[in-house]
Amino acid sequence: MNWEKDMILEVKDLFLYYKTGEGIVQAVDGVSFSLEKGKSMVIVGESGCGKTSLGSAILRLLPKNVELYKGVCRLKGENIMGYNDEKFRREVRWIRAALVPQGAMNALNPVVSIFDQVAEPLFVHELAEDRQEAREKVEETFDLVGIPADFLSRYPFELSGGMKQRVALAMSLITDPDIIIMDEPTSALDMLTQANIMNVLTEIKNRIDISFILITHDVSTSSEIADMAAVMYAGQIVEFTDSQNFFDTPRHPYSKSLMESVPTLKADDDSLGYIPGQPPSLLNPPAGCRFLERCPRSFAACSEEPFVFKPEKNHFVRCWLYEEC
Ligand SMILES: Nc1ncnc2c1ncn2[C@@H]1O[C@H](COP(=O)(O)OP(=O)(O)OP(=O)(O)O)[C@@H](O)[C@H]1O
């Protein structure tokens, strides 16, 4: 993969391992991808495959038990992995790259008004001189995420789940970052509210120059907003391509099974697929292809770790089936 100037984010050979009493958990194991400016990307995969860890690794939000953390992360061409922690905190996290963490809407402070919570990053990072300036910025951001301005003085308990999620989004947008990573932003919401949040994201994408990474295990809700799609399996990205390609013709056997297991309004229940078995433990992942045990198309080569192949332009698949491509 070449470094290119119109990329917002380039991740190369990123590793994040955790130390535990049982051994080393290889949560992010040599992940590489790149995302163009203004584009959005979805990262899908089963629970426990390392999606949250990948987001945390990019934003350097690390727990204490890190065993290995290395790789390259270029934000607008600059390797932010080379920044010391202070520079990273001051210039990158929440300023140029923000996170909407899993369950963010339930983590709002119940005794602090919505205005004070959304405006806080402006004061912490000295981006507003006074409350009036902060208020204007918060109102502008509320307009972007579809929160009525009179919600400024409300408290979280006065808001519906969908509104709380919009507040969490507003908190990540308030500093005008280049990119936002959203971890399961719709998972605790009903279907209608999920669709509303997706519409809000589409609206934001149309109105401002921002890139999104959407982390989810729900393939269906992400198809509308994503320009690019990455599939994670057992700590690795096994497929990465533009979403049209991915949703029309997924290539990796895991991606295919994943797509076949997504319910649609047209399909009857009998045609729904499922993936037998469990992903391997990240404590001691198998030496060959990590999907081998569950793969309907495995063959002799799969006992060796697959390289990433490119069956067509901008389509990367970690699978021996595409070796000849
Ligand atoms: N601090 C930690 N210490 C040890 N293991 C961890 C730690 N954080 C996560 N893990 C493990 O790392 C692996 C990847 O977890 P992660 O939360 O990144 O996956 P995920 O795909 O986001 O899952 P989910 O969809 O359930 O949120 C899992 O096996 C998890 O148990």
The ligand as an ORCA input file, in Angstrom:
! r2SCAN-3c Opt
* xyz 0 1
  N      -7.619     -4.865     28.461
  C      -7.738     -6.093     27.978
  N      -7.026     -7.105     28.500
  C      -7.092     -8.353     28.000
  N      -7.869     -8.712     26.971
  C      -8.624     -7.737     26.414
  C      -8.603     -6.389     26.883
  N      -9.475     -5.660     26.119
  C      -9.993     -6.520     25.220
  N      -9.487     -7.757     25.389
  C      -9.735     -8.953     24.570
  O      -9.304     -8.624     23.251
  C     -10.128     -9.283     22.305
  C     -10.699     -8.252     21.344
  O     -11.635     -7.454     22.097
  P     -12.384     -6.204     21.453
  O     -13.247     -5.627     22.501
  O     -11.370     -5.343     20.822
  O     -13.266     -6.920     20.339
  P     -14.584     -6.395     19.601
  O     -14.549     -6.982     18.237
  O     -14.665     -4.927     19.710
  O     -15.741     -7.058     20.455
  P     -17.240     -6.481     20.730
  O     -17.934     -6.444     19.392
  O     -17.810     -7.517     21.647
  O     -17.069     -5.146     21.357
  C     -11.179    -10.048     23.087
  O     -10.718    -11.369     23.235
  C     -11.202     -9.331     24.420
  O     -11.600    -10.200     25.463
*
